Amino acid sequence: MVSNLLTRMQLEGKDDDTTDRMLDPASALVGTRGRNWETANAFADWLARKDGGQQVVGQFAVNGVVLYMEAPN
């Protein structure tokens, strides 16, 4: 899977360095009508922290290959 993705990126001219990790943009939304608003807010804050969700993203690997980079500052 990873090698297919890297090959496709290279063929499309989007990447020439196979050691680069991908940026996976994502958003977390906390609804105002949820029952656990405080827990949802705490989870959203954890997702953005360098020692929280960003660390998990930066260590996510498939077959030993780390795929994603942490969010830029």
N, C-alpha and C positions, 0 to 999 in steps of 0.2 A: 504494500500500500504506500509506504513512505517513498520507496524508490520510484513508483509510478507517478506520484505527485511531483517529486523533484524533477523527473524527466519532463513532465508536462510543463512545468514552470519554465524550465530551460528552453524547451521548444518554442514557447510563446514569448521568449525574450524577457521574462519577468525576473529572472534570477540567474546569475552566473556563478554563484558560490553556494555549493550544496551544503555547506556547514552553517549557513544563515538559518536562524529560527524564524518562524512566522509570527506576525502580530495578529491576534485573534480579537478584533474589536467586539465588545459586548456591553450591554447596559443592564442595570438592575433597577427595577421599578418597585416602589413600595406604594401600594394602594392605600387610600385613606379610609376605606371601608373594611379592611381586614380585621380579624379578631385579635391577632397577635402583632399589632403595629410596632410595639417596642422591640420585639424579637426580630421582626422583619428589618427594621432600621439597623439593629445591631449586626445582623447578617450582611446587609448592604455595606456597612462600614468595614466589616471584616474583609469582604471581597476586595476592597480598594487598598487595604493595608499591605505594605511590603512584606511584613512578617505574617501575613494571613493568606488571603486568597491569591495574591500576586505570587507568593512563594510557591503555592500549589501549582499555579499555571506554569511557572518557570521551571518546575521539576517534572511536569507531565511528559512521559516518554512512552513510545511504542517500540517494542523490541530493542530497548536500550537507547533509542534515538530521541532526544528531547526535541519536541516539535514547536513549542511556542515560547515567546519571550514575554517578560513582564511588561506591564503598561509603561510607556515612557512618562517621564515627569512633566 
